[in-house]
Amino acid sequence: MLFAGFGLGQLLLVALVASVVLFLLAGIRFIPNNKVGIVEMRISPKGSLDKGVIALNGEAGFQPKVLRGGLHYLLPIQYSVHIVPLVTIPQGKIGYVFARDGQLLPPSQALASNASADDFQDALEFFQKGGQRGPQRKIIREGTYALNLAEFVVITEERLYYLPLERGEDLVFARMAKILHEREGFAPVIIKGTDDFVGIVTVHDGPSLPTGQIIAPTVGDDASSSQTYHNSFQDPERFLAAGGLRGRQLQVLVEGTYYINRVFATVEMIPKTVVEVGNAGVVVSYTGETGKDVSGAEYKHGELVIKGTRGVWSEPLLPGKYAFNTYAAKCIMVPTTNFILKWTRGEVGSHRFDENLAEVSLITKDAFEPSLPLSVVVHIDYRKAPLVVQRFGDIKRLVEQTLDPMVSAYFKNIGQTRTLIELIHDRSEIQMLSSEQMKAKFEQYNLELQEVLIGTPTSGKEGGQIEQILTQLRSRQIATEQVETYNRQEQAAVQERELREAEARAKQQTQITESELSIQVQSNNGKADLARAQQEASKIQTLATAEAEKIRLTGEGEAARVKAIAGADAERAARVGIAQAMAIEEQVRAYGGPRLQLTQQVMNRFAEAIQQSGVDVVPRVVVGSSRDGNGTSATGNVMEGLLTMLLSEKVGGDLVAAATPRSAEAEAMRKKIKDGMK
C-alpha cells in the first residue's frame, strides 16, 4: 500500500531506481582479515588475454593485485572476487612455490629463476622483474603470506594453496607434493653432531658437468669461500651465478640446519670418515685435475699425486674424523700398528685381511705331510701406506695375492730339509731364521716384518702321526721333568734338613752357648792344671831322676852282690842237680828204663790208694759169677788184665830202656859233672 498513490510510470521509475541501487550495492565486497580476494575482470575494453593467466595491462582475466581484509567495491558484472585463505607456513617448515604464469624456462633450466623477482606477494612486480613460470628456486620460510593464488600455487606439508582453474591440475600439484614428501622436502636438513653424518648434495639444476667429470667441483677456491657464495646451497641463484654445476657436489654439508629447496638439490646422509688411531687413510681421488707424479723415479708401480688432484694422494689422512665425500674419493684404511696375519683356518683378525688364509701344507724330509700354522707380525710405515695402496690396491689383496704365496713357498722349502721330529724340535731356530731371511723380502713390498711365529704342526693326510710323535716327546719330557723333580726334591730335602738343623740349633743355642762357655772355662782350668802338673811333673821327674840314679847305683851294687851269690848258688845247684840227675838216670837204668820206673810209681800209687780207701781187692762174697766161654769170671778178668798190662809194660819198658841210648845233652852234662867232680 506504500505505492498505492503512484502511477504505473512512477512505479516503473521506482523499480528502476531500486534495481540500480541493488546493482550498485552488489559491487560491495567484504574480505575477512584472514583471507585475500583475487580479482577476476570479466569485461574489459581492452579485450581478453592472448596468453597467460594474469592480466597485466587491464585485459579481462585475473588481476595481479589482491584484495586484503575490509570492504571493497567493484562493479558487480565487470569483476568477480575469489576469496582464498592466507598462506601459512608453520615454524621450521618449508613452502614451495609454483608460478602459473611468467616467462618461459630455457631448455637449460629445470627451475624458474627468481633472482630479481623474489617477492611472491606482489605479482605485478614479479612479472615486471622477469619472473619465470614453473617451480621456483626460491622457497618460502615460516610465516603468513597474502599471495595471489591464481598466479602462485603453494605446496606445504599440510595442504595445497591454490585457486582451481581447471580440472586435473590438482593431480599435478598432488604429485609434486608426493615427491617432496619422499625427499623430506618440507623440513630443513638437520645434521646433528652426535650422528657423525655428512650431507652429500646433488644439484638438479644448472649447467651440466663437463665430459669426463663425475663430481661437480666446489664453487670458489675452497669450502669457506663457497659458504659466502651460496650459503651452503641455500641460495640457488647465487650458487648458479658463481658457476655451480648440476650433479653430485664435491662440497659436503656438516653439522647444522639447512633450508634447502629439495626440488633444486637433494641431500644424502653418509657417515663421516673416521681414521682410527693406529691407521692411516690413503685417499684415491676420482675427481680434480690430473696431478703430477711425486713418487720418484725409483718407484715404478704407479703415480702418487698431491692432495686435491686426481689419483692416489701422496699424503695419507692421519687419525681423526673427516667430512669426506666418498663419492668423490675412496679412503682406504691402512693399519700403521703391528697387525697379525694368521695362517690358521677359522681364526680371523678384526681387520679380516687373513680370512682366506689356511695352514701351510708341508712335505717333510721323512715323507710326512703335516700342516703348519703360522702367525706373521707386519708393520706398515704410515708414510709408505700410499705406496702400498698404489701397488696392490688394498691390504687384503696384498695378503692374498703376494704374501700368502711367498710365505707358503718359503716354509714348504724349509719343511723339505727337515724331518718331522726336527721340524718340531727346531721350531725356535726355524722361527728366528725365517724372521731374518724374510725381512728383506717384505721390504721389497714396502712392508716391515716384525716377527714370524710358528705354531705346532698338525696332522695332514696321514692323521695321527704327529699325535704319536708328540706323545713320545711328552713321555720323554715327563721323564726328564721327573728326574729334575727328584733332583729338586733331593735338594729340598737337603735344605729342609739344614733348616731343621738350623731350627734345632737355634732352639739349643742357649745351651750350646753355655756349653761352649763351660768348655772354654774347663779348657782354661785344664790349661792351668796342665801348667801346675807340668811343674809338678818336672819336680817329680827331677826327684825321680835323682832317686833313680841313687837306686841304680844301689841296685848295681846289690845286683853285683846277688849275681855273685846267685852264681855260686847256681853252680852249687847245678852240680847238685846234675849229680841227682845222674843218680836218677843210673837208677832208672838200673830198674830197667823210664817206663818200668813209671809203672812202678803207678803201682805204688795204686797200692797206696787201695790201702787208704780200705776196698777189698778180692770181694768177700761172690753173689754170682758170669764166666765167659772159657769158664773165667769177670773179676778175675779185670785183675788179670791189669796185671798183664803192667807186666807187659814192664817187659816192654825194660826192653826199651835197654835199647834207648843216653841223649847228647845228658851225656855232655854227665861228662861235665864228672870233670867238675874231678
C-alpha positions as CSV (number, residue, x, y, z in Angstrom):
1,M,0.0,0.0,0.0
2,L,3.1,2.1,0.1
3,F,3.0,2.8,-3.6
4,A,-0.8,3.0,-3.9
5,G,-0.9,6.6,-4.9
6,F,1.7,6.2,-7.6
7,G,1.0,5.6,-11.2
8,L,2.5,3.0,-13.5
9,G,5.2,5.2,-14.7
10,Q,6.2,6.1,-11.2
11,L,6.2,2.5,-10.2
12,L,8.5,1.7,-13.1
13,L,10.8,4.5,-12.1
14,V,10.9,3.4,-8.5
15,A,11.6,-0.2,-9.6
16,L,14.4,1.0,-11.9
17,V,16.0,3.1,-9.1
18,A,15.7,0.2,-6.7
19,S,17.3,-2.1,-9.2
20,V,20.1,0.3,-9.8
21,V,20.7,0.7,-6.1
22,L,20.7,-3.1,-5.6
23,F,23.0,-3.5,-8.5
24,L,25.4,-0.9,-7.1
25,L,25.2,-2.4,-3.7
26,A,26.1,-5.8,-5.2
27,G,29.6,-4.4,-6.0
28,I,30.5,-4.2,-2.4
29,R,32.9,-7.0,-1.3
30,F,33.9,-7.8,2.2
31,I,37.2,-9.6,2.7
32,P,38.0,-11.1,6.1
33,N,41.4,-10.3,7.6
34,N,42.5,-14.0,7.3
35,K,41.6,-14.1,3.6
36,V,42.5,-12.4,0.4
37,G,40.5,-11.6,-2.6
38,I,41.6,-12.5,-6.1
39,V,40.0,-10.2,-8.6
40,E,38.9,-11.5,-11.9
41,M,37.9,-8.9,-14.6
42,R,35.2,-10.3,-16.8
43,I,34.6,-7.4,-19.1
44,S,37.3,-5.1,-20.3
45,P,37.5,-2.6,-23.1
46,K,41.0,-4.0,-23.8
47,G,39.6,-7.3,-24.6
48,S,40.8,-10.7,-23.3
49,L,44.3,-12.1,-22.7
50,D,46.1,-13.6,-25.6
51,K,48.3,-15.8,-23.4
52,G,49.0,-16.4,-19.8
53,V,46.8,-16.3,-16.8
54,I,47.4,-12.9,-15.2
55,A,46.1,-9.7,-16.9
56,L,48.9,-7.2,-16.6
57,N,47.5,-4.5,-18.9
58,G,43.9,-4.2,-17.9
59,E,42.7,-7.1,-20.0
60,A,39.9,-9.4,-18.9
61,G,41.3,-12.0,-16.6
62,F,42.8,-12.4,-13.2
63,Q,44.3,-9.2,-12.0
64,P,47.8,-9.2,-10.4
65,K,46.8,-7.4,-7.2
66,V,44.8,-9.0,-4.5
67,L,42.3,-7.5,-2.1
68,R,43.2,-7.6,1.6
69,G,40.8,-7.6,4.5
70,G,38.0,-5.0,4.5
71,L,35.2,-3.6,2.3
72,H,35.9,-3.2,-1.4
73,Y,33.7,-2.0,-4.1
74,L,33.8,-3.5,-7.6
75,L,31.3,-3.4,-10.3
76,P,29.2,-6.5,-10.0
77,I,29.2,-7.6,-13.6
78,Q,32.7,-6.5,-14.6
79,Y,34.5,-8.0,-11.6
80,S,34.4,-11.3,-9.7
81,V,36.2,-11.7,-6.5
82,H,37.5,-15.2,-5.3
83,I,38.2,-15.3,-1.6
84,V,41.1,-17.6,-0.7
85,P,42.9,-18.1,2.6
86,L,46.2,-16.6,3.5
87,V,49.2,-19.0,3.0
88,T,50.7,-20.1,6.4
89,I,54.0,-21.9,6.7
90,P,54.5,-23.5,10.2
91,Q,57.6,-22.9,12.2
92,G,60.5,-24.9,11.0
93,K,58.8,-25.9,7.7
94,I,59.3,-25.0,4.1
95,G,56.8,-24.0,1.4
96,Y,57.4,-24.5,-2.3
97,V,56.0,-22.1,-4.9
98,F,54.8,-22.9,-8.4
99,A,54.1,-20.0,-10.8
100,R,51.4,-20.5,-13.3
101,D,52.4,-17.6,-15.5
102,G,55.6,-15.8,-16.3
103,Q,58.4,-16.1,-18.8
104,L,59.1,-19.5,-20.3
105,L,62.0,-21.5,-18.9
106,P,65.0,-22.0,-21.2
107,P,66.0,-25.6,-22.0
108,S,69.0,-25.5,-19.7
109,Q,66.8,-24.7,-16.6
110,A,64.8,-27.1,-14.5
111,L,63.5,-24.5,-12.1
112,A,62.4,-20.9,-12.5
113,S,64.9,-18.2,-11.8
114,N,63.7,-15.6,-9.3
115,A,67.0,-13.8,-8.7
116,S,65.2,-10.5,-9.0
117,A,61.6,-11.5,-8.9
118,D,61.6,-13.0,-5.5
119,D,58.7,-11.1,-3.9
120,F,55.8,-13.5,-4.4
121,Q,53.4,-11.2,-2.6
122,D,53.5,-8.6,-5.4
123,A,52.6,-10.5,-8.5
124,L,52.9,-7.3,-10.7
125,E,56.4,-6.8,-9.5
126,F,57.2,-10.5,-10.1
127,F,56.2,-10.1,-13.7
128,Q,57.9,-6.7,-14.1
129,K,61.2,-8.2,-12.9
130,G,61.1,-11.1,-15.3
131,G,59.7,-13.8,-13.1
132,Q,59.6,-17.2,-14.8
133,R,56.7,-19.7,-14.7
134,G,57.1,-23.2,-13.2
135,P,58.6,-24.4,-9.9
136,Q,60.6,-21.7,-8.3
137,R,64.1,-22.0,-7.0
138,K,63.3,-19.8,-4.0
139,I,61.4,-21.3,-1.2
140,I,59.3,-19.5,1.4
141,R,60.0,-20.0,5.1
142,E,57.7,-20.0,8.1
143,G,55.2,-17.2,8.2
144,T,51.9,-16.0,6.7
145,Y,51.7,-14.7,3.2
146,A,49.0,-12.9,1.1
147,L,49.6,-14.4,-2.3
148,N,47.7,-14.3,-5.5
149,L,46.8,-18.0,-5.7
150,A,45.6,-17.6,-9.2
151,E,49.3,-17.0,-10.2
152,F,51.1,-18.9,-7.5
153,V,50.5,-22.4,-6.2
154,V,52.0,-23.0,-2.7
155,I,52.8,-26.6,-1.7
156,T,53.1,-27.2,2.1
157,E,53.3,-30.3,4.2
158,E,49.7,-29.9,5.4
159,R,47.9,-28.7,2.3
160,L,47.9,-27.1,-1.2
161,Y,47.2,-23.4,-1.6
162,Y,45.9,-22.5,-5.0
163,L,42.8,-21.3,-6.9
164,P,41.5,-24.1,-9.1
165,L,41.4,-23.1,-12.7
166,E,40.8,-26.4,-14.5
167,R,40.2,-30.0,-13.8
168,G,43.2,-32.2,-13.5
169,E,45.6,-29.7,-12.2
170,D,45.0,-30.8,-8.6
171,L,46.5,-34.2,-9.6
172,V,49.6,-32.4,-10.9
173,F,50.1,-30.5,-7.7
174,A,49.4,-33.6,-5.6
175,R,52.1,-35.4,-7.5
176,M,54.6,-32.6,-6.8
177,A,53.7,-32.7,-3.1
178,K,54.3,-36.5,-3.0
179,I,57.7,-36.1,-4.5
180,L,58.6,-33.5,-1.9
181,H,57.3,-35.8,0.9
182,E,59.5,-38.6,-0.4
183,R,62.5,-36.2,-0.3
184,E,61.5,-34.9,3.1
185,G,61.5,-31.6,1.5
186,F,59.1,-29.8,3.8
187,A,61.6,-29.9,6.7
188,P,65.1,-28.4,6.7
189,V,68.2,-30.6,6.5
190,I,69.4,-31.1,10.1
191,I,72.7,-32.7,10.7
192,K,73.4,-33.4,14.4
193,G,76.9,-33.5,15.8
194,T,76.1,-36.7,17.6
195,D,75.2,-38.6,14.5
196,D,78.6,-38.1,12.8
197,F,77.0,-37.7,9.4
198,V,77.8,-35.5,6.4
199,G,75.4,-34.5,3.7
200,I,76.2,-35.2,0.1
201,V,74.4,-32.7,-2.1
202,T,73.1,-33.4,-5.6
203,V,72.0,-30.4,-7.5
204,H,69.3,-30.9,-10.2
205,D,69.5,-27.5,-11.9
206,G,72.2,-25.5,-13.7
207,P,74.8,-26.3,-16.3
208,S,75.8,-29.9,-16.8
209,L,79.2,-31.3,-15.9
210,P,82.0,-31.3,-18.5
211,T,82.9,-34.5,-20.2
212,G,85.0,-36.7,-18.0
213,Q,83.9,-35.2,-14.7
214,I,81.7,-37.1,-12.3
215,I,81.7,-34.7,-9.4
216,A,80.9,-31.0,-9.5
217,P,83.8,-29.0,-8.1
218,T,83.5,-26.8,-5.1
219,V,82.2,-23.3,-6.0
220,G,85.0,-20.8,-5.2
221,D,88.6,-21.6,-4.2
222,D,87.7,-23.6,-1.1
223,A,84.8,-24.6,1.1
224,S,84.9,-21.4,3.1
225,S,84.5,-19.2,0.1
226,S,81.7,-21.3,-1.2
227,Q,79.8,-20.6,2.0
228,T,80.0,-16.9,1.1
229,Y,78.9,-17.6,-2.4
230,H,75.7,-19.6,-1.8
231,N,75.4,-20.2,1.9
232,S,75.7,-24.0,1.6
233,F,73.3,-24.4,-1.3
234,Q,70.5,-22.4,0.5
235,D,70.7,-19.7,-2.2
236,P,70.4,-21.5,-5.5
237,E,70.6,-18.2,-7.5
238,R,73.9,-17.3,-6.1
239,F,75.2,-20.8,-6.4
240,L,74.4,-20.9,-10.1
241,A,75.7,-17.3,-10.6
242,A,79.0,-18.3,-9.1
243,G,79.5,-21.1,-11.6
244,G,77.9,-24.0,-9.8
245,L,77.2,-27.1,-11.9
246,R,74.5,-29.7,-11.9
247,G,75.2,-33.1,-10.4
248,R,76.7,-34.5,-7.2
249,Q,78.8,-31.9,-5.4
250,L,82.2,-32.3,-4.0
251,Q,81.4,-30.0,-1.2
252,V,79.5,-31.6,1.7
253,L,77.3,-30.4,4.5
254,V,78.4,-30.7,8.0
255,E,76.6,-30.2,11.3
256,G,73.9,-27.6,11.2
257,T,70.4,-26.8,9.9
258,Y,70.0,-26.0,6.2
259,Y,66.8,-24.7,4.4
260,I,67.5,-26.2,1.0
261,N,65.0,-26.4,-1.8
262,R,64.6,-30.1,-2.2
263,V,63.5,-29.7,-5.8
264,F,66.7,-27.8,-6.6
265,A,69.0,-30.1,-4.6
266,T,68.7,-33.4,-2.7
267,V,70.8,-34.4,0.3
268,E,72.0,-37.9,1.1
269,M,73.4,-38.6,4.6
270,I,76.5,-40.7,4.8
271,P,78.7,-41.4,7.9
272,K,81.8,-39.4,8.4
273,T,85.1,-41.0,7.5
274,V,86.8,-41.9,10.7
275,V,90.5,-42.8,10.7
276,E,91.1,-44.6,13.9
277,V,94.2,-44.4,15.9
278,G,96.7,-46.9,14.5
279,N,95.6,-46.4,11.0
280,A,96.2,-44.1,8.1
281,G,93.7,-43.2,5.4
282,V,95.1,-43.4,1.8
283,V,92.9,-41.3,-0.5
284,V,92.2,-42.3,-4.0
285,S,90.5,-39.3,-5.6
286,Y,88.2,-39.7,-8.6
287,T,87.9,-36.1,-9.4
288,G,90.0,-33.0,-9.8
289,E,92.8,-32.1,-12.2
290,T,95.4,-34.6,-13.3
291,G,98.1,-34.4,-10.8
292,K,101.9,-34.5,-11.3
293,D,103.7,-37.7,-10.1
294,V,105.6,-37.2,-6.9
295,S,106.5,-40.8,-6.2
296,G,110.0,-40.5,-7.6
297,A,111.9,-42.2,-10.4
298,E,112.6,-45.4,-8.4
299,Y,109.0,-46.2,-7.8
300,K,107.7,-47.9,-10.9
301,H,104.3,-49.3,-9.7
302,G,102.2,-46.2,-10.3
303,E,101.9,-42.5,-9.6
304,L,101.3,-40.5,-6.4
305,V,99.8,-37.0,-6.6
306,I,99.4,-34.1,-4.3
307,K,96.2,-33.5,-2.3
308,G,93.2,-32.2,-4.3
309,T,94.2,-33.7,-7.6
310,R,93.0,-36.9,-9.3
311,G,94.8,-40.1,-8.3
312,V,96.4,-41.6,-5.1
313,W,97.3,-38.8,-2.7
314,S,100.9,-38.9,-1.5
315,E,99.8,-37.7,1.9
316,P,97.5,-40.0,3.9
317,L,94.9,-38.9,6.3
318,L,96.0,-39.1,9.9
319,P,93.8,-40.4,12.7
320,G,90.7,-38.2,13.1
321,K,87.2,-37.6,11.7
322,Y,86.7,-36.2,8.2
323,A,83.8,-34.8,6.3
324,F,84.8,-36.9,3.4
325,N,82.8,-37.3,0.2
326,T,83.0,-41.0,-0.5
327,Y,81.5,-40.4,-4.0
328,A,84.4,-38.1,-5.0
329,A,87.2,-40.2,-3.5
330,K,87.8,-43.5,-1.7
331,C,89.6,-43.7,1.6
332,I,91.5,-47.0,2.1
333,M,92.4,-47.7,5.7
334,V,95.9,-49.0,6.2
335,P,96.9,-50.2,9.7
336,T,100.0,-48.5,10.9
337,T,100.3,-50.5,14.1
338,N,101.5,-54.1,14.2
339,F,98.9,-56.4,12.8
340,I,99.0,-60.2,12.8
341,L,98.3,-62.4,9.8
342,K,97.3,-65.9,10.8
343,W,97.7,-68.8,8.5
344,T,95.2,-70.8,10.6
345,R,91.8,-71.8,9.2
346,G,88.9,-70.5,11.3
347,E,91.0,-67.7,13.0
348,V,90.4,-64.3,11.6
349,G,91.7,-61.0,12.9
350,S,89.5,-57.9,13.3
351,H,90.9,-56.4,10.1
352,R,89.9,-59.6,8.2
353,F,92.9,-59.5,6.0
354,D,93.6,-63.2,6.7
355,E,90.1,-64.6,6.4
356,N,91.1,-66.7,3.4
357,L,94.4,-68.0,4.8
358,A,94.9,-71.5,6.0
359,E,97.7,-73.6,7.4
360,V,100.7,-74.2,5.1
361,S,100.8,-77.8,3.8
362,L,104.4,-79.3,4.1
363,I,106.2,-82.4,2.9
364,T,109.0,-83.2,5.4
365,K,112.2,-85.0,4.6
366,D,110.9,-88.2,6.1
367,A,107.7,-88.0,3.8
368,F,105.3,-86.8,6.4
369,E,102.7,-84.2,5.3
370,P,101.9,-82.0,8.3
371,S,100.1,-78.7,8.3
372,L,102.0,-75.8,9.8
373,P,100.1,-72.9,11.4
374,L,101.8,-69.6,11.2
375,S,101.4,-66.1,12.5
376,V,103.3,-63.2,10.9
377,V,103.5,-59.8,12.6
378,V,103.7,-57.0,10.0
379,H,104.0,-53.2,10.3
380,I,103.4,-50.6,7.6
381,D,105.0,-47.1,7.9
382,Y,102.2,-44.6,7.5
383,R,104.4,-42.6,5.1
384,K,104.7,-45.7,2.9
385,A,101.0,-46.5,3.1
386,P,100.2,-44.7,-0.3
387,L,102.9,-46.7,-2.0
388,V,101.4,-50.0,-0.8
389,V,97.9,-49.0,-1.9
390,Q,99.1,-47.7,-5.3
391,R,100.9,-51.0,-5.8
392,F,98.4,-53.5,-4.6
393,G,95.1,-51.7,-4.3
394,D,94.4,-52.7,-0.7
395,I,96.0,-54.7,2.1
396,K,93.8,-57.7,1.7
397,R,94.8,-58.1,-2.0
398,L,98.4,-57.7,-0.9
399,V,98.0,-60.5,1.6
400,E,96.1,-63.0,-0.6
401,Q,98.0,-62.4,-3.9
402,T,101.5,-61.8,-2.7
403,L,102.2,-62.6,0.9
404,D,100.4,-65.9,1.1
405,P,102.2,-67.5,-1.9
406,M,105.6,-66.1,-0.7
407,V,105.3,-67.3,2.9
408,S,103.8,-70.7,1.9
409,A,106.6,-71.3,-0.6
410,Y,109.3,-70.4,1.9
411,F,108.1,-72.8,4.6
412,K,107.5,-75.6,2.1
413,N,111.2,-75.3,1.3
414,I,112.0,-75.3,5.0
415,G,109.9,-78.4,5.5
416,Q,111.7,-80.4,2.8
417,T,115.0,-80.0,4.6
418,R,113.9,-81.4,7.9
419,T,112.3,-84.5,9.3
420,L,109.1,-84.2,11.3
421,I,110.8,-84.5,14.6
422,E,113.4,-82.0,13.6
423,L,110.6,-79.7,12.5
424,I,109.2,-79.9,16.0
425,H,112.5,-79.7,17.8
426,D,114.0,-76.9,15.7
427,R,110.9,-74.7,15.8
428,S,112.7,-71.9,17.7
429,E,115.7,-72.0,15.3
430,I,113.4,-72.0,12.2
431,Q,111.4,-69.1,13.6
432,M,114.5,-67.0,14.2
433,L,115.9,-67.9,10.8
434,S,112.7,-67.2,8.9
435,S,112.3,-63.8,10.7
436,E,115.7,-62.7,9.5
437,Q,115.5,-64.1,5.9
438,M,112.0,-62.9,5.2
439,K,112.6,-59.3,6.3
440,A,114.4,-58.4,3.1
441,K,111.5,-59.9,1.0
442,F,108.9,-57.9,2.9
443,E,110.9,-54.7,2.4
444,Q,110.6,-55.2,-1.3
445,Y,106.8,-54.6,-0.8
446,N,107.3,-51.6,1.4
447,L,106.4,-53.7,4.5
448,E,108.3,-54.2,7.7
449,L,108.3,-57.8,9.0
450,Q,108.4,-57.7,12.8
451,E,108.3,-61.4,13.7
452,V,107.4,-64.8,12.5
453,L,105.6,-67.1,14.9
454,I,105.4,-70.8,14.2
455,G,102.7,-73.0,15.8
456,T,102.7,-76.7,16.4
457,P,102.4,-78.8,13.2
458,T,99.1,-80.7,12.9
459,S,98.3,-83.9,11.2
460,G,97.9,-83.8,7.5
461,K,96.8,-86.6,5.2
462,E,98.1,-89.4,7.4
463,G,96.4,-88.2,10.5
464,G,97.5,-89.2,14.0
465,Q,101.2,-89.4,13.2
466,I,102.1,-86.2,14.8
467,E,100.0,-87.0,17.8
468,Q,102.0,-90.2,18.3
469,I,105.3,-88.4,18.0
470,L,104.1,-85.7,20.4
471,T,103.0,-88.4,22.8
472,Q,106.5,-89.8,22.7
473,L,108.1,-86.4,23.1
474,R,105.8,-85.7,26.0
475,S,106.8,-89.0,27.6
476,R,110.4,-88.1,27.3
477,Q,109.8,-84.7,28.7
478,I,107.8,-86.1,31.6
479,A,110.7,-88.4,32.4
480,T,113.1,-85.5,32.2
481,E,110.9,-83.5,34.4
482,Q,110.6,-86.3,36.8
483,V,114.4,-86.5,37.1
484,E,114.5,-82.8,37.6
485,T,111.7,-83.1,40.1
486,Y,113.6,-85.8,42.0
487,N,116.8,-83.6,42.0
488,R,114.8,-80.7,43.2
489,Q,113.2,-82.8,45.9
490,E,116.6,-84.1,46.9
491,Q,117.8,-80.5,47.1
492,A,114.7,-79.6,49.0
493,A,115.3,-82.4,51.4
494,V,118.9,-81.3,52.0
495,Q,117.7,-77.8,52.5
496,E,114.9,-79.0,54.8
497,R,117.4,-81.0,56.8
498,E,119.7,-77.9,57.0
499,L,116.7,-75.9,58.0
500,R,115.7,-78.4,60.7
501,E,119.3,-78.4,61.9
502,A,119.3,-74.7,62.0
503,E,116.0,-74.6,63.8
504,A,117.2,-77.2,66.3
505,R,120.5,-75.3,66.7
506,A,118.6,-72.2,67.2
507,K,116.4,-73.8,69.9
508,Q,119.6,-75.2,71.6
509,Q,121.6,-72.1,71.1
510,T,121.4,-71.1,74.7
511,Q,122.7,-74.5,75.9
512,I,125.3,-74.5,73.1
513,T,126.5,-71.1,74.2
514,E,126.6,-72.2,77.9
515,S,128.3,-75.5,77.0
516,E,130.8,-73.6,74.8
517,L,131.5,-71.2,77.6
518,S,131.8,-74.2,80.0
519,I,134.2,-75.9,77.7
520,Q,136.2,-72.7,77.4
521,V,136.2,-72.4,81.2
522,Q,137.2,-76.0,81.6
523,S,139.8,-75.6,78.9
524,N,141.2,-72.7,80.8
525,N,141.1,-74.7,84.0
526,G,142.8,-77.6,82.3
527,K,145.5,-75.4,80.9
528,A,146.1,-74.1,84.5
529,D,146.1,-77.7,85.8
530,L,148.3,-78.7,83.0
531,A,150.8,-76.0,83.8
532,R,150.7,-77.0,87.5
533,A,151.0,-80.7,86.6
534,Q,153.9,-79.9,84.3
535,Q,155.6,-78.0,87.0
536,E,154.9,-80.9,89.5
537,A,156.0,-83.4,86.9
538,S,159.1,-81.5,86.3
539,K,159.8,-81.5,90.1
540,I,158.9,-85.2,90.4
541,Q,161.0,-86.0,87.4
542,T,163.9,-84.2,88.8
543,L,163.5,-86.0,92.2
544,A,162.8,-89.3,90.4
545,T,165.9,-88.9,88.3
546,A,167.9,-88.4,91.4
547,E,166.2,-91.2,93.2
548,A,166.6,-93.4,90.2
549,E,170.2,-92.7,90.0
550,K,170.5,-93.5,93.6
551,I,168.6,-96.7,93.2
552,R,170.5,-97.6,90.1
553,L,173.8,-97.2,91.8
554,T,172.4,-99.1,94.8
555,G,170.9,-101.8,92.5
556,E,174.1,-102.2,90.6
557,G,176.0,-102.8,93.8
558,E,173.3,-105.1,95.1
559,A,173.0,-106.8,91.6
560,A,176.7,-107.4,91.6
561,R,176.5,-108.9,95.1
562,V,173.4,-111.0,94.2
563,K,175.0,-112.1,91.0
564,A,178.0,-113.3,92.7
565,I,175.8,-115.1,95.3
566,A,173.5,-116.4,92.6
567,G,176.3,-117.6,90.5
568,A,177.7,-119.6,93.4
569,D,174.3,-120.9,94.4
570,A,173.6,-121.8,90.8
571,E,176.8,-123.5,90.4
572,R,176.1,-125.5,93.5
573,A,172.5,-126.2,92.5
574,A,173.7,-127.2,89.1
575,R,176.2,-129.5,90.4
576,V,173.7,-131.0,92.9
577,G,171.0,-131.3,90.1
578,I,173.4,-132.9,87.7
579,A,174.5,-135.3,90.4
580,Q,170.9,-136.1,91.2
581,A,170.1,-136.4,87.5
582,M,173.0,-138.7,87.0
583,A,171.9,-140.7,90.0
584,I,168.4,-140.9,88.8
585,E,169.5,-141.8,85.4
586,E,171.6,-144.5,86.7
587,Q,168.8,-145.6,89.0
588,V,166.4,-145.7,86.1
589,R,168.8,-147.6,84.0
590,A,169.2,-149.9,86.9
591,Y,165.4,-150.5,87.1
592,G,165.0,-151.1,83.5
593,G,164.3,-147.7,82.0
594,P,161.7,-144.9,82.4
595,R,158.7,-147.0,81.6
596,L,159.5,-149.5,84.2
597,Q,160.0,-146.8,86.7
598,L,156.7,-145.1,85.7
599,T,154.9,-148.5,86.1
600,Q,156.5,-149.0,89.5
601,Q,155.3,-145.5,90.5
602,V,151.8,-146.2,89.3
603,M,151.6,-149.4,91.1
604,N,152.9,-147.8,94.2
605,R,150.2,-145.1,93.9
606,F,147.6,-147.8,93.2
607,A,148.6,-149.7,96.3
608,E,148.5,-146.6,98.4
609,A,145.0,-145.8,97.1
610,I,143.7,-149.2,97.9
611,Q,145.2,-149.1,101.3
612,Q,143.8,-145.7,102.1
613,S,140.3,-146.5,100.8
614,G,140.0,-149.8,102.5
615,V,138.5,-151.5,99.5
616,D,138.9,-155.2,99.2
617,V,140.9,-156.2,96.2
618,V,139.0,-159.5,96.1
619,P,135.3,-159.5,97.1
620,R,134.5,-161.3,100.2
621,V,131.1,-162.6,98.9
622,V,130.5,-163.7,95.4
623,V,126.8,-163.4,94.6
624,G,127.1,-164.8,91.2
625,S,129.6,-165.2,88.6
626,S,129.5,-164.9,85.0
627,R,132.0,-166.7,83.2
628,D,132.9,-166.4,79.7
629,G,133.0,-169.2,77.3
630,N,136.3,-170.4,78.8
631,G,134.9,-170.6,82.3
632,T,136.8,-167.5,83.7
633,S,135.0,-165.0,85.9
634,A,134.7,-161.3,85.1
635,T,136.5,-160.1,88.2
636,G,139.3,-162.4,87.5
637,N,139.5,-161.0,84.0
638,V,139.8,-157.4,85.3
639,M,142.6,-158.1,87.7
640,E,144.3,-160.4,85.3
641,G,144.1,-157.8,82.6
642,L,145.6,-155.1,84.8
643,L,148.4,-157.3,85.9
644,T,149.0,-158.4,82.4
645,M,149.2,-154.8,81.2
646,L,151.6,-153.9,83.9
647,L,153.8,-156.9,83.2
648,S,153.7,-156.2,79.5
649,E,154.6,-152.6,80.2
650,K,157.4,-153.7,82.4
651,V,158.8,-156.1,79.9
652,G,158.4,-153.6,77.1
653,G,159.9,-150.9,79.3
654,D,162.9,-153.0,80.1
655,L,163.4,-153.7,76.5
656,V,163.1,-150.0,75.6
657,A,165.3,-148.9,78.4
658,A,167.9,-151.3,77.5
659,A,167.7,-150.2,73.9
660,T,167.5,-146.4,74.5
661,P,170.8,-144.6,74.4
662,R,171.6,-141.5,76.6
663,S,170.8,-138.2,75.0
664,A,173.6,-136.0,73.9
665,E,172.7,-133.3,76.4
666,A,172.8,-135.8,79.2
667,E,175.9,-137.2,78.1
668,A,177.5,-133.8,77.9
669,M,176.2,-132.8,81.3
670,R,177.4,-136.1,82.7
671,K,180.8,-135.6,81.4
672,K,180.9,-132.0,82.6
673,I,179.9,-133.1,86.1
674,K,182.4,-135.8,86.1
675,D,185.1,-133.4,85.0
676,G,184.0,-130.9,87.8
677,M,184.0,-133.6,90.4
678,K,187.5,-134.5,89.5
